[in-house]
Each structure stands twice: as structure tokens, then as C-alpha cells.
Amino acid sequence: MRVRVWDLPTRLFHWALAILVVFSFATGKLGSSWMPWHLKSGYAILALLLFRLAWGVVGSETARFSRFVRGLRAGSAYARTLLARSPAPFTGHNPLGGWMVLAMVGALLAQAATGLFADDDIRTQGPLAEMASEATVRLMTRIHSANEWLVVGLVVLHVAAIAIYQWALRRDLIGPMVHGMGESRAAPRLAPRWLAAVAAALSAAAVYYLVAILPRAP
């Protein structure tokens, strides 16, 4: 039957993160006067990621890590059905999709965290750079520069997987992430939106503390 698979907070997170990742990559490459926007985009991404970590614990059933992060055996079994062009239906993320979520969140967290300490030696530095040693700043800057391409690779892989499902396997993954509806034998439990609002507010407050208050602390 057709039920609501994805809640509004998860869908808003998904599309906001997609837009901000593209914007951050573009502004980082443009540099110069775009760098203040690159920093602000990075802060917004960090807040979104903190929200997603919280929502993965207390959020709706299909958003919880305990629901979609499965072991290697489940992942390999699903991969075999995928190669046979008859993937088993899943409500929410399938086993391989679950690992992709973890990889993407991990890579983006590393990118956002190292960006807080990075320094391009021209005109832009992260808000915590002055609190760290020169060696730490150099290391964080190198990781930030290299990890960028890991993020790009994961994004390309993610888009390619969606395209394969959408057109080769005739499984619509885009529509449900827009309107939230999908096919399932049972409706997943959805968490209240006020809980998402609280998680989002706390995540934003944590990032504000990191970038605006902590650097000015005596």
C-alpha cells in the first residue's frame, strides 16, 4: 500500500544538504570574494549533519540508523539481488544505501570539521584556526583539501546509483524523497515535527557556539 515513508524533516535535510554541498564546492573553487559564503555554507552543512546524527537516533523509523544500518552479510545479499536486476524492496534505505548514508555523513563531517581549522594563507581561515598550533592548522588544511575529492566521489556514486534505480531498474527513489510517499506493507512510525525543530535548534546553537563564541573565549 502507499504510505508516507519519509518525514518532512528528513526530506528537507536531504535537499538542503544537496544544495549546500554543490554551493560549497563552487564557492571554494571560485575563491576570492566567495570565501565568506563558502564558510557560511560550511557552517550550515555542519549544523545539518549534527541534526542528522540526532535525527538518526530519535527521529522517525526510516531515519534511524538502527533501522537501516545493517551488517556486511545483509549488504552482500542485497548486492547479489541488485546484480540480478531484481533488488528486494525496502521501506526506506536498503542495506547498501544505508552504508552510503554513513559514508556521506562521515566524509562531510570530516570536511566541515577540518574547515573550522583550515587556513588558505591568503585571506580566509576557519574560526578555530587561531586556537590551534601551526602544525595542526597545516594538517587540517591538507585533509580539508584532499577530503574534498572523496566527497565529490561519493556524490557521483550516489547520483549514479539513483540514476540506475530510476531508469534501469524502474525504481523511483526521487519522488518519495520529494513528496514522502512510497510503497510499503506497513506505515513506518513518524516522529513529531516539534522534536525535529528542537534537534535543529540545538544543532544550530552548537555550531554558533563553535564559530562565534568559542573563538572569542578568554
C-alpha positions as CSV (number, residue, x, y, z in Angstrom):
1,M,0.0,0.0,0.0
2,R,1.0,3.6,-0.4
3,V,2.2,5.2,2.8
4,R,4.4,8.1,4.0
5,V,7.9,6.7,4.0
6,W,10.0,9.8,4.5
7,D,9.1,12.5,7.0
8,L,9.4,16.2,6.2
9,P,12.5,16.8,8.3
10,T,14.4,14.1,6.6
11,R,13.4,15.3,3.1
12,L,14.3,18.9,4.0
13,F,17.6,17.8,5.3
14,H,18.3,15.8,2.1
15,W,17.6,18.6,-0.3
16,A,19.2,21.3,1.8
17,L,22.4,19.3,2.1
18,A,22.5,18.6,-1.6
19,I,22.2,22.3,-2.5
20,L,24.7,23.4,0.1
21,V,27.3,20.7,-0.9
22,V,27.2,21.9,-4.5
23,F,27.3,25.6,-3.4
24,S,30.3,24.9,-1.1
25,F,32.2,23.2,-3.8
26,A,31.5,26.0,-6.3
27,T,32.4,28.8,-3.9
28,G,35.5,27.0,-2.8
29,K,36.7,26.8,-6.3
30,L,35.7,30.4,-7.1
31,G,37.6,31.6,-4.0
32,S,38.3,35.4,-3.5
33,S,35.1,37.3,-2.5
34,W,33.1,34.0,-2.5
35,M,35.1,32.6,0.5
36,P,32.9,34.2,3.2
37,W,29.9,32.4,1.6
38,H,32.0,29.2,1.5
39,L,32.5,29.5,5.2
40,K,28.8,30.2,5.9
41,S,27.8,27.3,3.7
42,G,30.2,25.0,5.7
43,Y,28.6,26.1,9.0
44,A,25.2,25.3,7.6
45,I,26.3,21.9,6.5
46,L,27.8,21.2,9.9
47,A,24.5,22.1,11.6
48,L,22.6,19.9,9.1
49,L,24.9,17.0,9.9
50,L,24.6,17.4,13.6
51,F,20.8,17.4,13.1
52,R,21.0,14.2,11.0
53,L,23.1,12.5,13.7
54,A,20.4,13.4,16.3
55,W,17.6,12.5,14.0
56,G,19.2,9.2,13.3
57,V,18.7,8.4,17.0
58,V,15.4,10.0,18.0
59,G,13.7,10.6,14.6
60,S,11.2,8.7,12.5
61,E,11.6,4.9,12.0
62,T,13.0,5.2,8.5
63,A,15.5,7.9,9.5
64,R,17.0,5.9,12.4
65,F,20.5,4.4,12.0
66,S,19.3,1.3,13.9
67,R,16.7,0.7,11.2
68,F,18.9,0.9,8.0
69,V,22.5,0.2,9.0
70,R,22.9,-3.5,8.5
71,G,25.9,-5.9,8.5
72,L,28.1,-7.0,5.7
73,R,26.1,-10.2,5.2
74,A,22.9,-8.2,4.5
75,G,24.8,-5.8,2.3
76,S,26.3,-8.6,0.2
77,A,23.0,-10.4,-0.1
78,Y,21.3,-7.3,-1.3
79,A,24.1,-6.7,-3.8
80,R,23.5,-10.1,-5.3
81,T,19.8,-9.3,-5.9
82,L,20.9,-6.0,-7.4
83,L,23.3,-7.7,-9.8
84,A,20.4,-10.0,-10.8
85,R,18.4,-6.8,-11.6
86,S,15.7,-7.8,-9.0
87,P,16.6,-5.9,-5.8
88,A,14.4,-6.8,-2.9
89,P,12.1,-3.9,-1.9
90,F,12.9,-2.0,1.3
91,T,10.9,0.6,3.2
92,G,13.5,3.4,3.4
93,H,17.2,2.8,2.8
94,N,18.3,-0.6,1.5
95,P,21.4,-2.2,3.1
96,L,23.8,-0.6,0.5
97,G,22.0,2.7,0.7
98,G,22.5,2.7,4.5
99,W,26.2,2.3,4.2
100,M,26.2,5.1,1.6
101,V,24.5,7.4,4.1
102,L,27.1,6.6,6.7
103,A,30.0,7.2,4.2
104,M,28.5,10.5,3.1
105,V,27.8,11.8,6.6
106,G,31.3,10.8,7.7
107,A,33.0,12.4,4.8
108,L,31.1,15.6,5.1
109,L,31.6,15.8,8.9
110,A,35.4,15.4,8.3
111,Q,35.2,18.2,5.6
112,A,33.2,20.6,7.9
113,A,35.3,19.9,11.0
114,T,38.6,20.3,9.2
115,G,37.3,23.5,7.6
116,L,36.9,25.0,11.1
117,F,40.7,24.9,11.4
118,A,41.8,25.4,7.8
119,D,43.8,28.4,6.5
120,D,44.4,29.2,2.8
121,D,47.3,31.5,3.7
122,I,45.7,34.2,1.6
123,R,42.7,35.8,3.3
124,T,40.5,33.1,4.7
125,Q,40.8,30.9,7.7
126,G,38.5,28.8,9.8
127,P,37.1,30.3,13.0
128,L,39.1,27.9,15.2
129,A,42.4,28.2,13.3
130,E,43.9,30.7,15.7
131,M,43.2,28.4,18.6
132,A,45.3,25.6,17.2
133,S,49.0,25.1,16.6
134,E,50.5,25.8,13.2
135,A,51.2,22.1,12.6
136,T,47.5,21.3,13.4
137,V,46.3,24.0,11.0
138,R,48.5,22.7,8.2
139,L,47.3,19.2,8.8
140,M,43.6,20.2,8.9
141,T,44.1,22.3,5.7
142,R,45.7,19.3,3.9
143,I,42.9,17.0,5.0
144,H,40.3,19.6,4.0
145,S,41.8,19.9,0.5
146,A,42.1,16.1,0.0
147,N,38.8,15.0,1.5
148,E,37.0,17.4,-0.9
149,W,37.6,14.9,-3.7
150,L,36.3,12.0,-1.5
151,V,33.1,13.9,-1.1
152,V,32.9,14.5,-4.8
153,G,33.5,10.8,-5.5
154,L,30.7,9.8,-3.1
155,V,28.3,12.4,-4.6
156,V,29.0,11.0,-8.1
157,L,28.5,7.4,-6.9
158,H,25.3,8.4,-5.1
159,V,23.9,10.2,-8.2
160,A,24.9,7.2,-10.4
161,A,23.1,4.8,-8.1
162,I,20.0,6.9,-8.2
163,A,20.1,7.0,-12.0
164,I,20.5,3.2,-12.2
165,Y,17.5,2.7,-9.9
166,Q,15.4,5.3,-11.7
167,W,15.9,4.3,-15.3
168,A,17.5,0.9,-15.4
169,L,15.6,-0.8,-12.6
170,R,12.4,1.3,-12.8
171,R,12.5,2.0,-9.0
172,D,11.6,5.6,-8.2
173,L,13.8,7.0,-5.5
174,I,13.5,10.7,-6.3
175,G,9.7,11.0,-6.0
176,P,9.5,9.6,-2.4
177,M,12.2,12.0,-1.3
178,V,10.2,14.9,-2.7
179,H,6.6,14.1,-1.6
180,G,7.4,11.4,1.1
181,M,5.1,8.7,-0.2
182,G,6.1,5.2,-1.1
183,E,5.0,1.6,-1.3
184,S,5.2,-0.4,2.0
185,R,3.3,-3.2,3.6
186,A,3.1,-1.2,6.9
187,A,3.4,2.5,7.6
188,P,6.6,3.4,9.5
189,R,6.4,5.3,12.7
190,L,7.0,9.0,12.2
191,A,8.4,11.2,14.9
192,P,6.7,14.5,15.8
193,R,7.9,17.6,13.9
194,W,8.4,19.5,17.2
195,L,11.2,17.0,18.0
196,A,12.8,17.8,14.7
197,A,12.6,21.5,15.5
198,V,14.3,21.0,18.8
199,A,17.0,18.9,17.3
200,A,17.6,21.5,14.6
201,A,17.7,24.4,17.1
202,L,20.2,22.6,19.3
203,S,22.4,21.7,16.2
204,A,22.4,25.3,15.1
205,A,23.2,26.5,18.6
206,A,26.1,24.1,18.8
207,V,27.6,25.4,15.5
208,Y,27.0,29.0,16.6
209,Y,28.9,28.3,19.8
210,L,31.8,26.8,17.8
211,V,32.2,29.6,15.2
212,A,31.1,32.7,17.1
213,I,31.5,32.2,20.8
214,L,34.4,29.7,21.4
215,P,36.9,31.7,19.3
216,R,36.3,34.8,21.5
217,A,36.5,32.9,24.8
218,P,39.4,34.1,27.0
